[in-house]
Amino acid sequence: MTIKNLLRKNIASLTPYSTARDECKAEVDIYLDANESPYPNGCNRYPDPHQKQLKRRLSQIKGLPAENIFIGNGSDEPIDLAYRMFCSPGVDNAVAIAPSYGMYKVAAAINDVELREVLLNDDFSLDAAKVLAATDKNTKLIFLCSPNNPSGNLLDRNEIIKIIEGFKGIVVLDEAYIDFAPGGSFLPELEKYPWLIVLQTLSKAWGMAGLRLGLAFASAEIVGVMGMVKYPYNINVLTQQKVLEMLEESPATEKQVAELVAERKTLHENLKKLPLIRKIYPSDANFVLVKVDDPKAVYDKLIDSGVIVRDRSKMPLCAGCLRITVGMPAENRRTVEVLAGL
Ligand SMILES: *Cc1c(COP(=O)(O)O)cnc(C)c1O
């Protein structure tokens, strides 16, 4: 099995757009090749389509060669790209766990790809055999999410490995919350599994949701094709600059993650004491999922008190469930206080 055989035919034979800067890489004083405005204002030039500086920095941080890193406009870009690269509309299908992140389904629908959702066990643990049983000869992608959203738990490592090793296609493992779950990442395994795409993001632990920067880690071959299929200038100048600046302050992230993990524990303990909370699920992420008898009423009353949480009660296996993001200590205290008064 090679990547070529897995790719859609039109993608395997694609001639990508060639930007002005791709055609001549010489460093000169006068650039008259891209019809840009010559008046300097900080953003009159096109951004680097290959984000070389940013990839160098991320390569240092993640301990992986730059050729294994794709940078997208949020994680949603590589999710969409995976469908566009591997799934022929109306023919191929993908499999995802449920409940999980909503974009796997939306991106599948936009690309006219059938998404087969496989329920996790009642405790949100993963059953590899069930996922593999949902695949057939037209299944090109399997989406897993660990720690999973909205349940918060890391998926069992051995079950993930069973899926990667048992499936003849691409496994997309979404690790958006991995910074809150030390030791849980599959990045160290990337070399061993050439069909694995690991997604991470700067939107959660790194505190840059507003900048829109998602990461996909995969074989150089897959990353190369992603680079051909993406919009040429998918990451704008301001985002590239600002992210580089903020990555210099990465110790701030470590401290914030440690604080949020400690706060998660406090929040869990405080919520557990409330009779209103019927169940609280263990979390490896920066949120907790709780079960109540009347989620709509609790949700509305929280809003009346100035607190918005996410009502996930309509999702599979999530009857009665609200998802609460871990905020600042005072915000978490206030939320518990409001819930205690209901
Ligand atoms: C928040 C989240 C993302 C991040 O999406 P971005 O587009 O990078 O902001 C990805 N996957 C999951 C499961 C998430 O919860």
Ligand as a Chemical Component Dictionary entry (heavy atoms), coordinates in Angstrom:
data_LIG
# 
_chem_comp.id                   LIG 
_chem_comp.type                 NON-POLYMER 
_chem_comp.pdbx_formal_charge   0 
_chem_comp.three_letter_code    LIG 
# 
loop_
_chem_comp_atom.comp_id 
_chem_comp_atom.atom_id 
_chem_comp_atom.alt_atom_id 
_chem_comp_atom.type_symbol 
_chem_comp_atom.charge 
_chem_comp_atom.model_Cartn_x 
_chem_comp_atom.model_Cartn_y 
_chem_comp_atom.model_Cartn_z 
_chem_comp_atom.pdbx_ordinal 
LIG C1 C1 C 0 -11.338 22.700 19.695 1  
LIG C2 C2 C 0 -11.066 21.472 18.905 2  
LIG C3 C3 C 0 -10.266 21.533 17.775 3  
LIG C4 C4 C 0 -9.607  22.814 17.385 4  
LIG O1 O1 O 0 -10.063 23.367 16.256 5  
LIG P1 P1 P 0 -9.285  24.625 15.663 6  
LIG O2 O2 O 0 -9.907  24.725 14.328 7  
LIG O3 O3 O 0 -7.835  24.269 15.610 8  
LIG O4 O4 O 0 -9.550  25.787 16.561 9  
LIG C5 C5 C 0 -9.999  20.372 17.077 10 
LIG N1 N1 N 0 -10.501 19.199 17.479 11 
LIG C6 C6 C 0 -11.249 19.101 18.588 12 
LIG C7 C7 C 0 -11.726 17.789 19.037 13 
LIG C8 C8 C 0 -11.578 20.242 19.316 14 
LIG O5 O5 O 0 -12.348 20.136 20.396 15 
# 
loop_
_chem_comp_bond.comp_id 
_chem_comp_bond.atom_id_1 
_chem_comp_bond.atom_id_2 
_chem_comp_bond.value_order 
_chem_comp_bond.pdbx_ordinal 
LIG C1 C2 SING 1  
LIG C2 C3 SING 2  
LIG C2 C8 DOUB 3  
LIG C3 C4 SING 4  
LIG C3 C5 DOUB 5  
LIG C4 O1 SING 6  
LIG O1 P1 SING 7  
LIG P1 O2 DOUB 8  
LIG P1 O3 SING 9  
LIG P1 O4 SING 10 
LIG C5 N1 SING 11 
LIG N1 C6 DOUB 12 
LIG C6 C7 SING 13 
LIG C6 C8 SING 14 
LIG C8 O5 SING 15 
# 
